[in-house]
Amino acid sequence: MIRIGIDVGGTNTDAVIMNGPEVIAGVKSATTADVMSGVVNALRDVLAASQMDASAVDFVMIGTTHFTNAVVQRRDLAQTAAVRLGLPATASLPPMVDWPEDLKQAIGNHAYLAHGGNEFDGRVISPLDEEELLRIAGDIKAKGINTIAITSVFSPVSTDFEKRAAEIFEKALPGAHITLSSEIGRIGLLERENAAIMNACLRDLSAHVIDAFRKAISEAGIRGKFFLTQNDGTLMDAAFAEKFPVLTFASGPTNSMRGAAFLSGVSDAIVVDIGGTTSDVGSLQKGFPRQATVAVEVGGVRTNFRMPDVFSIGLGGGSHVVETESGIKVGPVSVGYRIQTEALVFGGETLTTTDITVAAGNAKLGEPSKVSHLSADLLQRVQAKIHDMLEDCVERSRLSPDPLPVIVVGGGSILVNRPIAGLEVIKPSHFGVANAVGAAIAQVSGEVDRVYALAEMGREKSLEDAKTRAIDAAVAAGAARESIEIVDVEDVPLAYLPGNATRIRVKAVGELNAR
């Protein structure tokens, strides 16, 4: 099976071509302002480096920051109607209640409350009022809005109301993009609703971006299937990604961590991924990133869909180095993808961490003579500062005093030349393109997060039901059913609810369906 993995970062677009478990070739190409031409360049370069014909490629996997950046930068977001089913409950906290004002305005701040919703055990709060929904649809149509996010109270327990509401809106507004919260987030109402609204406002952009990726792959002469990586270290096919762009958030650090585990052969470790602009640090458990257990903020909005527990700092290969009155300052400003024109070793005028590393004799890049004037004292102080910054991150990622190894990957890992926090440092082969390797080897997953009343179903039947639903979700996302394994099961008794209620979360992972 020939796979190409691509990871689009702020500085470089990395690509690898793999034949089964073997890395045939890996390349780095500068990320371009329009991103897409950088992907085209990376595809062309990796095919040339591997001397492989494009027609031999079976799959292309891409990790992209397009959608995260759109939310953070408040650009290319569609006007979105947020419809919540739950009246008479939940009226005190309307949709988008905790959003930054500028992001609310960017998508129009169109919120609607309607009757419907369920209790934790599936009992109905109030019946769906179809006339009410038709009036809301009329208002949405009058405003010229084509994107709708539907959230119902406890919809992961019972999806009926969301699905029926979607049918009503589809009939009243043909061609509208509709996102159901039960398909994205977990139990908590506001965070799940936030994730659904975010997903909805990205739907127009996702159609455009994924079509551009398809075109880039086709122009390279590749006829294989195309997938995007999502934030739990697994894949979704292009059609699924177009429908759920929000699931690509934080896929970059996840790809790096999966690639680090694969290249090093170590499944439990701390991973430090140093790019051109940032360093992302997280913990590997059984070869997958540890998932965040608390609500994660994206662009100032709390969400509760799966996200890796990653800590990021502004330290990379392109980080500015400045001497101030209080000492050495490294980052967070970076020359980014302009490093090959702005760093001293490449003839530029900005002192970067790469210049320090080359001057210290720890890397061979550009023209070392251009940094020979840097004093030994400056080199020592900057390297100590870099080491202290990384040590702080590693300590924050440790959950126990166990001496886990530290796997260092990413193009900026040339900055590391000694143990971190007294732990063994591993730099695997192809460390510079670990993120692209992580994309290429990604599997396919399905996840379910529901509350069950054990008094009615019993624990065994509830677990079995959750596992079946997770497996079906993985198959729907493109996994081969016979290869699927249950990799994570979590059940938490909810003592504050009646009926011996228990929240069950199950994750299933399988190999890509090659058929």
MITOR-682379 format. One record per residue (C-alpha): x, y, z. Coordinates in Angstrom, 1 decimal, padded with zeros to 4 digits, always signed. Example, Ala and Ser with C-alpha at 12.3 -4.5 7.8 and 13.67 -1.06 7.14 Angstrom:
BEGIN
[rec [+012.3, -004.5, +007.8]]
[rec [+013.7, -001.1, +007.1]]
***
This chain:
BEGIN
[rec [+000.0, +000.0, +000.0]]
[rec [+001.6, +003.3, -001.2]]
[rec [+000.6, +006.3, +000.9]]
[rec [+001.6, +009.9, +000.8]]
[rec [+001.3, +011.9, +004.1]]
[rec [+001.3, +015.7, +004.0]]
[rec [+001.3, +018.0, +007.0]]
[rec [+000.8, +021.8, +006.4]]
[rec [+002.5, +023.8, +009.1]]
[rec [+003.0, +027.5, +009.6]]
[rec [+006.6, +027.3, +008.3]]
[rec [+006.9, +024.2, +006.2]]
[rec [+004.7, +021.8, +004.3]]
[rec [+006.1, +018.3, +004.9]]
[rec [+005.5, +015.3, +002.7]]
[rec [+006.5, +011.6, +002.9]]
[rec [+005.9, +008.7, +000.7]]
[rec [+005.6, +005.3, +002.4]]
[rec [+005.4, +001.7, +001.1]]
[rec [+003.7, -000.1, +004.0]]
[rec [+005.8, +000.7, +007.1]]
[rec [+008.9, +001.9, +005.1]]
[rec [+009.5, +005.6, +004.5]]
[rec [+010.7, +005.8, +000.9]]
[rec [+011.3, +009.6, +000.8]]
[rec [+010.5, +012.7, +002.9]]
[rec [+010.7, +016.4, +001.9]]
[rec [+010.1, +019.8, +003.3]]
[rec [+008.7, +022.6, +001.2]]
[rec [+008.0, +026.1, +002.3]]
[rec [+004.4, +026.8, +003.3]]
[rec [+003.1, +029.4, +000.9]]
[rec [+000.7, +032.3, +001.6]]
[rec [-002.0, +030.6, -000.4]]
[rec [-001.2, +027.2, +001.2]]
[rec [-002.4, +025.2, -001.8]]
[rec [+000.7, +025.9, -004.0]]
[rec [+002.9, +024.7, -001.1]]
[rec [+000.9, +021.4, -001.1]]
[rec [+001.4, +021.1, -004.9]]
[rec [+005.1, +021.8, -004.5]]
[rec [+005.4, +019.2, -001.7]]
[rec [+003.6, +016.5, -003.7]]
[rec [+005.8, +017.2, -006.8]]
[rec [+009.0, +017.1, -004.7]]
[rec [+008.2, +013.9, -002.8]]
[rec [+007.3, +012.1, -006.0]]
[rec [+010.6, +013.2, -007.5]]
[rec [+012.6, +012.2, -004.5]]
[rec [+011.1, +008.8, -004.4]]
[rec [+011.4, +008.3, -008.2]]
[rec [+007.9, +006.8, -008.0]]
[rec [+005.2, +007.2, -010.6]]
[rec [+002.2, +009.1, -009.3]]
[rec [-000.2, +006.4, -010.6]]
[rec [+001.3, +004.0, -008.0]]
[rec [+000.0, +006.0, -005.1]]
[rec [-003.0, +004.4, -003.4]]
[rec [-003.8, +007.1, -000.7]]
[rec [-003.0, +010.7, +000.2]]
[rec [-003.5, +011.8, +003.8]]
[rec [-003.4, +015.6, +004.6]]
[rec [-003.2, +017.3, +007.9]]
[rec [-004.1, +021.0, +007.6]]
[rec [-004.4, +024.1, +009.9]]
[rec [-006.8, +025.9, +007.4]]
[rec [-009.9, +025.6, +009.6]]
[rec [-008.3, +026.4, +013.0]]
[rec [-006.7, +029.5, +011.4]]
[rec [-010.0, +030.6, +010.0]]
[rec [-011.6, +030.6, +013.4]]
[rec [-008.6, +032.2, +015.2]]
[rec [-008.2, +034.9, +012.5]]
[rec [-012.1, +035.4, +012.2]]
[rec [-012.0, +035.0, +008.4]]
[rec [-013.9, +033.1, +005.7]]
[rec [-016.7, +032.2, +008.2]]
[rec [-020.3, +031.7, +007.0]]
[rec [-023.3, +033.5, +008.5]]
[rec [-024.8, +030.8, +010.8]]
[rec [-028.1, +030.2, +012.5]]
[rec [-027.8, +028.4, +015.8]]
[rec [-031.0, +026.6, +016.7]]
[rec [-031.4, +025.0, +020.1]]
[rec [-034.1, +022.6, +021.0]]
[rec [-034.8, +022.6, +024.8]]
[rec [-037.6, +025.1, +025.8]]
[rec [-038.8, +025.7, +028.4]]
[rec [-035.4, +024.6, +029.8]]
[rec [-032.0, +026.3, +029.0]]
[rec [-033.5, +029.7, +028.2]]
[rec [-031.2, +031.4, +030.8]]
[rec [-028.1, +030.7, +028.8]]
[rec [-028.7, +031.4, +025.1]]
[rec [-026.5, +030.0, +022.3]]
[rec [-023.0, +031.6, +022.0]]
[rec [-023.4, +033.1, +025.5]]
[rec [-019.7, +032.6, +026.2]]
[rec [-018.3, +033.6, +022.8]]
[rec [-015.9, +036.5, +022.1]]
[rec [-017.9, +039.3, +020.7]]
[rec [-015.9, +039.7, +017.5]]
[rec [-016.4, +036.0, +016.7]]
[rec [-020.1, +036.2, +017.4]]
[rec [-020.4, +039.2, +015.0]]
[rec [-018.3, +037.4, +012.4]]
[rec [-020.9, +034.7, +012.0]]
[rec [-023.9, +037.0, +012.5]]
[rec [-025.0, +036.1, +016.1]]
[rec [-028.2, +034.5, +014.9]]
[rec [-029.6, +032.4, +017.7]]
[rec [-033.0, +030.7, +018.1]]
[rec [-034.6, +028.8, +021.0]]
[rec [-037.3, +026.2, +020.3]]
[rec [-039.2, +023.5, +022.1]]
[rec [-037.8, +019.9, +022.3]]
[rec [-034.9, +018.2, +024.0]]
[rec [-034.6, +015.2, +026.3]]
[rec [-033.6, +014.4, +029.9]]
[rec [-030.5, +012.3, +030.5]]
[rec [-032.4, +009.1, +030.2]]
[rec [-034.3, +010.0, +027.0]]
[rec [-037.5, +011.3, +028.5]]
[rec [-038.9, +014.2, +026.5]]
[rec [-038.6, +017.7, +028.0]]
[rec [-041.2, +019.1, +025.6]]
[rec [-042.6, +017.9, +022.2]]
[rec [-041.1, +019.2, +019.0]]
[rec [-043.2, +022.1, +017.7]]
[rec [-042.9, +021.8, +013.9]]
[rec [-044.8, +025.1, +013.3]]
[rec [-042.3, +026.9, +015.5]]
[rec [-039.4, +025.4, +013.5]]
[rec [-041.1, +026.4, +010.2]]
[rec [-041.3, +030.0, +011.5]]
[rec [-037.6, +029.9, +012.4]]
[rec [-036.8, +028.5, +008.9]]
[rec [-038.8, +031.4, +007.4]]
[rec [-036.7, +033.9, +009.3]]
[rec [-033.4, +032.2, +008.4]]
[rec [-034.5, +032.2, +004.7]]
[rec [-035.4, +035.9, +004.9]]
[rec [-031.9, +036.7, +006.3]]
[rec [-030.3, +034.8, +003.4]]
[rec [-028.5, +032.4, +005.7]]
[rec [-027.5, +029.0, +004.3]]
[rec [-025.8, +027.4, +007.3]]
[rec [-027.6, +026.0, +010.3]]
[rec [-026.3, +024.3, +013.6]]
[rec [-029.0, +022.3, +015.4]]
[rec [-028.5, +021.4, +019.1]]
[rec [-030.9, +019.5, +021.3]]
[rec [-030.6, +018.9, +025.0]]
[rec [-029.0, +015.5, +025.6]]
[rec [-029.1, +014.6, +021.9]]
[rec [-026.2, +012.1, +022.3]]
[rec [-028.7, +010.1, +024.3]]
[rec [-031.5, +010.5, +021.7]]
[rec [-030.9, +012.0, +018.3]]
[rec [-034.6, +012.0, +017.2]]
[rec [-035.4, +015.6, +017.7]]
[rec [-032.2, +016.9, +015.9]]
[rec [-032.8, +014.6, +013.0]]
[rec [-036.5, +015.6, +012.6]]
[rec [-035.6, +019.3, +012.9]]
[rec [-033.0, +018.8, +010.2]]
[rec [-035.6, +017.2, +007.9]]
[rec [-037.9, +020.2, +008.4]]
[rec [-035.1, +022.7, +007.7]]
[rec [-033.9, +020.7, +004.6]]
[rec [-037.4, +020.9, +003.2]]
[rec [-037.9, +024.6, +003.9]]
[rec [-034.3, +025.6, +002.9]]
[rec [-033.2, +023.2, +000.1]]
[rec [-029.4, +023.0, -000.2]]
[rec [-028.7, +024.5, +003.3]]
[rec [-025.6, +023.2, +005.2]]
[rec [-026.9, +021.6, +008.4]]
[rec [-024.8, +020.4, +011.3]]
[rec [-026.2, +018.3, +014.1]]
[rec [-024.5, +018.6, +017.5]]
[rec [-024.9, +014.9, +018.3]]
[rec [-022.6, +014.0, +015.4]]
[rec [-019.7, +016.1, +016.8]]
[rec [-019.6, +016.9, +020.5]]
[rec [-020.0, +015.0, +023.8]]
[rec [-022.6, +015.2, +026.4]]
[rec [-022.2, +018.8, +027.8]]
[rec [-024.7, +021.1, +026.2]]
[rec [-022.9, +024.5, +025.8]]
[rec [-019.6, +023.0, +024.7]]
[rec [-021.3, +020.6, +022.3]]
[rec [-023.4, +023.4, +020.9]]
[rec [-020.3, +025.6, +020.4]]
[rec [-018.6, +022.8, +018.5]]
[rec [-021.6, +022.4, +016.2]]
[rec [-021.9, +026.1, +015.5]]
[rec [-018.1, +026.3, +014.8]]
[rec [-018.4, +023.4, +012.4]]
[rec [-021.4, +024.9, +010.6]]
[rec [-019.7, +028.3, +010.1]]
[rec [-016.8, +026.4, +008.4]]
[rec [-018.9, +024.4, +006.0]]
[rec [-018.6, +026.8, +003.0]]
[rec [-014.8, +027.1, +003.5]]
[rec [-014.4, +023.3, +003.9]]
[rec [-016.1, +022.7, +000.5]]
[rec [-013.7, +025.2, -001.1]]
[rec [-010.5, +023.9, +000.6]]
[rec [-011.2, +020.2, +000.1]]
[rec [-012.1, +020.8, -003.6]]
[rec [-008.7, +022.7, -004.0]]
[rec [-006.9, +019.7, -002.3]]
[rec [-008.6, +017.3, -004.7]]
[rec [-007.5, +019.4, -007.6]]
[rec [-003.9, +019.6, -006.4]]
[rec [-003.8, +015.8, -006.0]]
[rec [-005.4, +015.3, -009.4]]
[rec [-003.0, +017.7, -011.1]]
[rec [+000.0, +015.7, -009.6]]
[rec [-001.4, +012.7, -011.5]]
[rec [-002.5, +010.8, -008.4]]
[rec [-005.7, +008.8, -008.7]]
[rec [-005.7, +007.3, -005.2]]
[rec [-008.2, +008.2, -002.4]]
[rec [-007.8, +011.3, -000.4]]
[rec [-008.2, +011.6, +003.4]]
[rec [-007.8, +014.4, +006.0]]
[rec [-006.3, +013.7, +009.5]]
[rec [-008.4, +014.5, +012.5]]
[rec [-007.5, +015.6, +016.0]]
[rec [-007.5, +012.1, +017.6]]
[rec [-004.7, +010.8, +015.4]]
[rec [-007.0, +009.1, +012.9]]
[rec [-008.4, +009.7, +009.4]]
[rec [-011.7, +010.8, +007.7]]
[rec [-012.4, +010.6, +004.0]]
[rec [-012.7, +013.8, +002.1]]
[rec [-016.5, +013.8, +002.0]]
[rec [-016.7, +013.2, +005.7]]
[rec [-014.1, +016.0, +006.3]]
[rec [-016.1, +018.4, +004.2]]
[rec [-019.1, +017.8, +006.4]]
[rec [-017.1, +017.9, +009.7]]
[rec [-014.2, +020.4, +009.2]]
[rec [-014.1, +021.1, +013.0]]
[rec [-012.6, +017.6, +013.5]]
[rec [-009.3, +018.7, +011.9]]
[rec [-008.6, +021.2, +014.8]]
[rec [-005.2, +020.3, +016.4]]
[rec [-004.5, +017.5, +013.9]]
[rec [-000.9, +018.9, +013.4]]
[rec [+000.4, +018.1, +016.9]]
[rec [-001.5, +014.8, +016.8]]
[rec [+000.2, +013.8, +013.6]]
[rec [+003.6, +014.6, +015.0]]
[rec [+002.9, +012.5, +018.1]]
[rec [+001.7, +009.5, +016.1]]
[rec [+004.7, +009.8, +013.7]]
[rec [+007.1, +010.0, +016.7]]
[rec [+005.7, +006.8, +018.2]]
[rec [+005.9, +005.0, +014.8]]
[rec [+009.4, +006.2, +013.9]]
[rec [+010.9, +005.5, +017.4]]
[rec [+009.0, +002.3, +018.2]]
[rec [+008.2, +003.8, +021.6]]
[rec [+004.5, +003.9, +022.5]]
[rec [+004.7, +005.6, +026.0]]
[rec [+006.7, +008.8, +026.0]]
[rec [+006.6, +012.6, +026.0]]
[rec [+006.8, +014.1, +022.6]]
[rec [+008.3, +017.5, +021.8]]
[rec [+007.5, +018.7, +018.3]]
[rec [+009.5, +021.7, +017.4]]
[rec [+008.5, +023.5, +014.2]]
[rec [+009.5, +026.8, +012.8]]
[rec [+007.2, +028.9, +015.0]]
[rec [+006.0, +026.8, +017.9]]
[rec [+006.9, +023.8, +020.1]]
[rec [+004.0, +021.4, +020.9]]
[rec [+004.5, +019.0, +023.9]]
[rec [+002.2, +016.2, +024.8]]
[rec [+002.1, +012.7, +026.2]]
[rec [+001.9, +009.4, +024.3]]
[rec [-000.1, +006.6, +025.7]]
[rec [-000.1, +003.3, +023.8]]
[rec [+001.0, +005.1, +020.7]]
[rec [-001.8, +007.7, +020.7]]
[rec [-001.9, +011.2, +022.2]]
[rec [-003.4, +011.5, +025.6]]
[rec [-006.8, +013.2, +025.2]]
[rec [-007.7, +016.4, +027.1]]
[rec [-010.1, +015.7, +029.9]]
[rec [-011.3, +019.3, +030.2]]
[rec [-013.1, +021.6, +027.8]]
[rec [-010.6, +022.9, +025.2]]
[rec [-010.7, +026.5, +023.9]]
[rec [-010.4, +027.2, +020.2]]
[rec [-010.3, +030.8, +019.2]]
[rec [-011.7, +031.8, +022.6]]
[rec [-014.6, +029.3, +022.5]]
[rec [-015.0, +026.3, +024.9]]
[rec [-015.6, +023.0, +023.0]]
[rec [-015.9, +019.4, +024.2]]
[rec [-015.0, +017.3, +021.2]]
[rec [-011.9, +015.1, +021.3]]
[rec [-008.7, +017.1, +021.4]]
[rec [-005.1, +016.0, +022.3]]
[rec [-003.8, +017.3, +025.6]]
[rec [-001.0, +019.4, +024.1]]
[rec [+000.9, +022.3, +025.6]]
[rec [+002.3, +024.9, +023.1]]
[rec [+004.9, +027.6, +023.4]]
[rec [+006.3, +030.1, +020.9]]
[rec [+009.6, +028.4, +020.4]]
[rec [+010.7, +027.2, +016.9]]
[rec [+013.6, +027.2, +014.5]]
[rec [+012.5, +030.6, +013.2]]
[rec [+012.0, +032.3, +016.6]]
[rec [+013.5, +035.7, +017.1]]
[rec [+016.4, +036.0, +019.6]]
[rec [+016.5, +039.4, +021.3]]
[rec [+018.8, +040.6, +024.1]]
[rec [+016.8, +042.7, +026.6]]
[rec [+017.7, +044.5, +029.9]]
[rec [+016.1, +041.6, +031.8]]
[rec [+018.0, +038.9, +029.8]]
[rec [+017.6, +036.8, +026.6]]
[rec [+014.2, +036.7, +025.0]]
[rec [+013.4, +033.8, +022.6]]
[rec [+010.1, +034.0, +020.6]]
[rec [+007.2, +034.0, +020.4]]
[rec [+007.7, +036.1, +017.3]]
[rec [+009.0, +034.0, +014.4]]
[rec [+010.1, +034.6, +010.8]]
[rec [+008.0, +031.5, +010.0]]
[rec [+008.1, +030.4, +006.4]]
[rec [+010.4, +033.4, +005.6]]
[rec [+013.3, +031.8, +007.4]]
[rec [+015.2, +031.1, +004.2]]
[rec [+015.3, +034.8, +003.4]]
[rec [+015.4, +036.4, +006.9]]
[rec [+017.7, +034.3, +009.1]]
[rec [+021.3, +035.4, +009.3]]
[rec [+022.7, +032.1, +007.9]]
[rec [+020.6, +032.5, +004.8]]
[rec [+021.7, +036.1, +004.2]]
[rec [+018.9, +037.8, +006.2]]
[rec [+019.1, +040.3, +009.0]]
[rec [+017.1, +038.6, +011.8]]
[rec [+018.9, +036.7, +014.6]]
[rec [+017.0, +033.4, +015.0]]
[rec [+017.4, +030.2, +017.1]]
[rec [+018.6, +028.4, +013.9]]
[rec [+021.4, +030.9, +013.7]]
[rec [+022.4, +030.2, +017.3]]
[rec [+022.4, +026.4, +016.7]]
[rec [+024.5, +026.7, +013.5]]
[rec [+027.0, +029.1, +015.2]]
[rec [+027.3, +026.6, +018.1]]
[rec [+028.2, +023.9, +015.6]]
[rec [+025.1, +021.7, +016.3]]
[rec [+023.7, +022.0, +012.8]]
[rec [+024.9, +022.6, +009.2]]
[rec [+022.7, +025.0, +007.4]]
[rec [+023.1, +028.0, +005.1]]
[rec [+026.4, +029.8, +005.5]]
[rec [+028.0, +029.4, +009.0]]
[rec [+030.4, +032.2, +008.2]]
[rec [+027.5, +034.7, +008.5]]
[rec [+027.1, +033.9, +012.2]]
[rec [+030.8, +033.4, +013.2]]
[rec [+030.7, +036.9, +014.9]]
[rec [+028.3, +035.7, +017.6]]
[rec [+030.0, +035.5, +021.0]]
[rec [+030.4, +032.2, +022.9]]
[rec [+028.6, +033.8, +025.9]]
[rec [+025.5, +034.7, +023.8]]
[rec [+025.4, +031.2, +022.3]]
[rec [+025.6, +029.6, +025.8]]
[rec [+022.9, +031.9, +027.3]]
[rec [+020.4, +031.4, +024.4]]
[rec [+020.9, +027.6, +024.4]]
[rec [+020.3, +027.6, +028.2]]
[rec [+017.1, +029.7, +027.7]]
[rec [+015.8, +027.3, +025.0]]
[rec [+016.6, +024.3, +027.2]]
[rec [+014.8, +025.9, +030.2]]
[rec [+011.7, +026.6, +028.0]]
[rec [+011.5, +023.0, +026.8]]
[rec [+012.1, +021.6, +030.3]]
[rec [+009.2, +023.6, +031.7]]
[rec [+006.9, +022.1, +029.0]]
[rec [+008.1, +018.6, +029.5]]
[rec [+007.5, +018.8, +033.3]]
[rec [+004.0, +020.1, +032.7]]
[rec [+003.2, +017.1, +030.5]]
[rec [+004.4, +014.5, +033.0]]
[rec [+001.7, +012.9, +035.1]]
[rec [+004.0, +010.7, +037.1]]
[rec [+007.7, +010.6, +038.2]]
[rec [+008.3, +007.7, +035.9]]
[rec [+011.4, +008.3, +033.7]]
[rec [+009.6, +008.3, +030.3]]
[rec [+011.8, +009.1, +027.3]]
[rec [+011.4, +012.3, +025.4]]
[rec [+011.0, +011.9, +021.7]]
[rec [+012.1, +015.1, +019.8]]
[rec [+010.7, +015.6, +016.3]]
[rec [+010.1, +018.4, +013.8]]
[rec [+012.4, +020.5, +011.7]]
[rec [+013.2, +022.7, +014.8]]
[rec [+014.5, +019.7, +016.8]]
[rec [+018.0, +020.7, +015.8]]
[rec [+017.7, +023.1, +018.7]]
[rec [+017.9, +020.2, +021.2]]
[rec [+021.4, +018.8, +021.9]]
[rec [+021.2, +017.5, +025.5]]
[rec [+018.8, +015.6, +027.8]]
[rec [+015.6, +017.4, +028.9]]
[rec [+014.6, +017.4, +032.5]]
[rec [+017.1, +014.6, +033.1]]
[rec [+015.2, +012.3, +030.7]]
[rec [+016.6, +010.4, +027.8]]
[rec [+016.1, +012.2, +024.4]]
[rec [+015.3, +010.2, +021.3]]
[rec [+015.6, +011.7, +017.8]]
[rec [+014.3, +009.0, +015.4]]
[rec [+015.2, +008.8, +011.8]]
[rec [+013.1, +011.1, +009.6]]
[rec [+012.4, +013.2, +012.7]]
[rec [+012.1, +016.3, +010.6]]
[rec [+009.0, +015.0, +008.8]]
[rec [+007.4, +013.0, +011.7]]
[rec [+004.2, +015.0, +011.3]]
[rec [+003.8, +013.8, +007.6]]
[rec [+004.6, +010.2, +008.7]]
[rec [+001.9, +010.5, +011.4]]
[rec [-000.6, +011.5, +008.7]]
[rec [+000.5, +008.7, +006.4]]
[rec [+000.1, +005.9, +009.0]]
[rec [-003.1, +007.2, +010.5]]
[rec [-005.9, +004.8, +011.1]]
[rec [-009.7, +005.4, +011.2]]
[rec [-011.7, +005.8, +014.3]]
[rec [-015.3, +006.0, +015.7]]
[rec [-016.3, +007.3, +019.1]]
[rec [-019.5, +007.3, +021.1]]
[rec [-020.2, +009.2, +024.3]]
[rec [-023.7, +008.5, +025.9]]
[rec [-025.5, +008.3, +029.2]]
[rec [-027.1, +005.0, +030.0]]
[rec [-029.7, +004.2, +032.7]]
[rec [-028.2, +000.9, +034.0]]
[rec [-031.4, +000.2, +036.0]]
[rec [-033.1, -000.4, +032.6]]
[rec [-030.3, -002.0, +030.4]]
[rec [-027.7, -003.3, +032.8]]
[rec [-024.0, -002.5, +032.6]]
[rec [-023.0, -005.3, +030.2]]
[rec [-025.7, -004.5, +027.6]]
[rec [-025.0, -000.8, +027.9]]
[rec [-021.3, -001.4, +027.2]]
[rec [-022.1, -003.7, +024.3]]
[rec [-024.4, -001.1, +022.8]]
[rec [-021.8, +001.6, +023.1]]
[rec [-019.1, -000.6, +021.5]]
[rec [-021.4, -001.5, +018.6]]
[rec [-022.2, +002.2, +018.0]]
[rec [-018.4, +003.1, +018.1]]
[rec [-017.6, +000.3, +015.6]]
[rec [-020.4, +001.5, +013.3]]
[rec [-019.1, +005.0, +013.5]]
[rec [-015.6, +003.8, +012.5]]
[rec [-016.9, +001.9, +009.5]]
[rec [-018.9, +005.0, +008.4]]
[rec [-015.6, +007.0, +008.6]]
[rec [-013.8, +004.5, +006.3]]
[rec [-012.4, +001.7, +008.5]]
[rec [-012.4, -001.9, +007.5]]
[rec [-014.8, -003.6, +009.9]]
[rec [-012.7, -006.8, +010.3]]
[rec [-009.7, -004.7, +011.5]]
[rec [-011.4, -002.6, +014.2]]
[rec [-010.4, -002.8, +017.8]]
[rec [-011.8, -001.1, +020.9]]
[rec [-008.9, +001.0, +022.2]]
[rec [-010.6, +003.0, +025.0]]
[rec [-013.6, +002.4, +027.3]]
[rec [-014.5, +004.7, +030.0]]
[rec [-017.6, +004.5, +032.2]]
[rec [-018.4, +007.1, +034.9]]
[rec [-021.3, +006.7, +037.3]]
[rec [-023.4, +009.9, +037.6]]
[rec [-024.5, +009.8, +041.2]]
[rec [-026.5, +013.0, +040.9]]
[rec [-028.9, +011.4, +038.3]]
[rec [-031.6, +008.8, +039.0]]
[rec [-031.8, +005.3, +037.5]]
[rec [-028.2, +004.3, +038.2]]
[rec [-027.1, +006.6, +035.4]]
[rec [-023.6, +006.0, +033.9]]
[rec [-021.8, +007.9, +031.2]]
[rec [-020.0, +005.5, +028.8]]
[rec [-017.4, +006.6, +026.3]]
[rec [-016.0, +004.1, +023.8]]
[rec [-013.4, +004.6, +021.0]]
[rec [-012.9, +002.1, +018.2]]
[rec [-009.9, +002.2, +015.8]]
[rec [-009.3, +000.3, +012.6]]
[rec [-007.2, +000.1, +009.4]]
[rec [-008.2, +002.0, +006.3]]
[rec [-010.5, +000.2, +004.1]]
[rec [-008.5, -000.3, +000.9]]
[rec [-011.4, -001.5, -001.1]]
***
